[in-house]
Amino acid sequence: MINLYIAPSSASSRKARAWLKEHEIAFKERNIKSKPLNATEVKQILRLTENGSEDIISTRSNIFKQLNIDLDSLSVSQLVDLVVKYPDLIKRPIIFDDKRLEVGYNEEEIRRFLPREVRTAELHHLESQLSS
């Protein structure tokens, strides 16, 4: 099951939700403003990242600037504690399943959540258009 963690005020969150619905992909939505992440959930998301905290922390957020955080000096547990305490540190939306993660909305990257057979069919369709 795909999880979609959003903030309702985030345009990117609304775009991600609309894209998933448009492509009829089942997902479980959670407003992380009203129901913030716990430490276990933050660790689960971190495990799916390619670049660790860089992938999920919004360095442009007001709270990041106010706290004057140096990500390189934090241990994983310190980072997790900060995200739990200050949920606005995290980028939104967060879209993930057991193996894949996307943070933010990117029209190309979100396609990884399409079922393989759909992606394959679209590729064959494009290839046939190119060869004709």
C-alpha positions as CSV (number, residue, x, y, z in Angstrom):
1,M,0.0,0.0,0.0
2,I,1.2,3.5,-0.9
3,N,1.4,6.0,1.9
4,L,0.9,9.7,1.2
5,Y,1.9,12.0,4.0
6,I,0.7,15.6,3.4
7,A,0.2,19.0,4.7
8,P,-3.2,20.4,3.4
9,S,-1.7,23.8,2.8
10,S,1.0,22.4,0.5
11,A,0.3,22.7,-3.2
12,S,2.7,19.8,-3.9
13,S,0.7,17.6,-1.5
14,R,-2.5,18.4,-3.4
15,K,-0.8,17.7,-6.7
16,A,0.4,14.3,-5.5
17,R,-3.0,13.3,-4.2
18,A,-4.6,14.4,-7.5
19,W,-2.1,12.4,-9.5
20,L,-2.6,9.2,-7.4
21,K,-6.4,9.5,-7.8
22,E,-6.2,10.3,-11.5
23,H,-4.1,7.1,-12.0
24,E,-6.4,5.1,-9.8
25,I,-3.6,4.1,-7.4
26,A,-4.8,3.1,-3.9
27,F,-3.2,5.0,-1.1
28,K,-3.5,5.8,2.5
29,E,-3.4,9.5,3.3
30,R,-2.2,11.1,6.5
31,N,-2.2,14.8,7.4
32,I,1.2,15.1,9.2
33,K,0.2,18.5,10.6
34,S,-2.7,17.1,12.6
35,K,-1.1,13.7,13.2
36,P,2.7,14.2,13.3
37,L,5.2,11.3,12.7
38,N,6.6,9.4,15.6
39,A,10.2,8.3,15.9
40,T,9.7,4.9,14.4
41,E,8.0,6.4,11.3
42,V,10.7,9.0,10.8
43,K,13.3,6.2,11.0
44,Q,11.3,4.1,8.4
45,I,11.3,7.0,6.0
46,L,15.0,7.7,6.6
47,R,15.8,4.1,5.7
48,L,14.2,4.6,2.3
49,T,16.2,7.7,1.4
50,E,19.2,7.8,-0.9
51,N,20.9,10.7,0.8
52,G,19.6,10.5,4.4
53,S,18.5,13.8,6.0
54,E,19.1,15.8,2.8
55,D,16.2,14.0,1.2
56,I,13.6,14.8,3.8
57,I,14.6,18.0,5.7
58,S,13.4,21.3,4.4
59,T,16.4,23.5,4.8
60,R,14.4,26.4,3.5
61,S,11.7,26.1,6.3
62,N,11.5,28.9,8.9
63,I,11.9,26.4,11.7
64,F,15.1,25.1,10.2
65,K,16.5,28.6,10.0
66,Q,15.3,29.5,13.5
67,L,16.9,26.5,15.1
68,N,20.1,27.1,13.1
69,I,20.5,23.4,12.5
70,D,23.8,21.9,11.3
71,L,22.6,18.6,9.8
72,D,26.2,17.2,9.6
73,S,26.7,17.5,13.3
74,L,23.5,15.6,14.3
75,S,23.3,12.0,15.2
76,V,20.5,10.0,13.7
77,S,18.6,9.9,17.0
78,Q,19.0,13.7,17.4
79,L,17.7,14.2,13.9
80,V,14.7,11.9,14.6
81,D,14.0,13.7,17.9
82,L,14.0,17.1,16.1
83,V,11.7,15.9,13.3
84,V,9.3,14.5,15.9
85,K,9.4,17.7,17.9
86,Y,9.2,20.0,14.9
87,P,7.2,18.3,12.1
88,D,7.6,21.4,9.9
89,L,11.2,20.4,9.3
90,I,10.1,17.7,7.0
91,K,9.4,18.2,3.2
92,R,6.0,17.4,1.9
93,P,4.4,15.4,0.5
94,I,6.1,12.1,1.4
95,I,5.0,9.2,-0.9
96,F,6.3,5.8,-0.1
97,D,5.7,2.1,0.1
98,D,7.9,-0.8,1.3
99,K,10.6,-0.1,-1.2
100,R,10.2,3.3,-2.8
101,L,10.2,6.9,-1.6
102,E,9.5,10.2,-3.1
103,V,9.7,13.5,-1.2
104,G,8.0,16.4,-2.8
105,Y,6.1,16.3,-6.0
106,N,7.9,15.6,-9.3
107,E,5.8,14.6,-12.3
108,E,8.5,12.2,-13.6
109,E,9.6,10.7,-10.4
110,I,6.1,9.9,-9.1
111,R,5.6,7.6,-12.1
112,R,7.6,5.0,-10.2
113,F,4.5,4.3,-8.3
114,L,2.6,3.2,-11.4
115,P,2.3,-0.6,-11.6
116,R,5.0,-2.1,-13.8
117,E,2.6,-3.4,-16.4
118,V,1.2,0.2,-16.9
119,R,4.7,1.6,-17.3
120,T,5.6,-1.2,-19.8
121,A,2.4,-0.6,-21.8
122,E,3.1,3.1,-22.0
123,L,6.7,2.5,-23.1
124,H,5.6,0.1,-25.9
125,H,3.0,2.7,-27.0
126,L,5.7,5.4,-27.2
127,E,8.1,3.1,-29.0
128,S,5.4,2.2,-31.6
129,Q,4.8,5.9,-32.1
130,L,8.5,6.6,-32.6
131,S,8.9,3.8,-35.1
132,S,5.9,4.8,-37.3
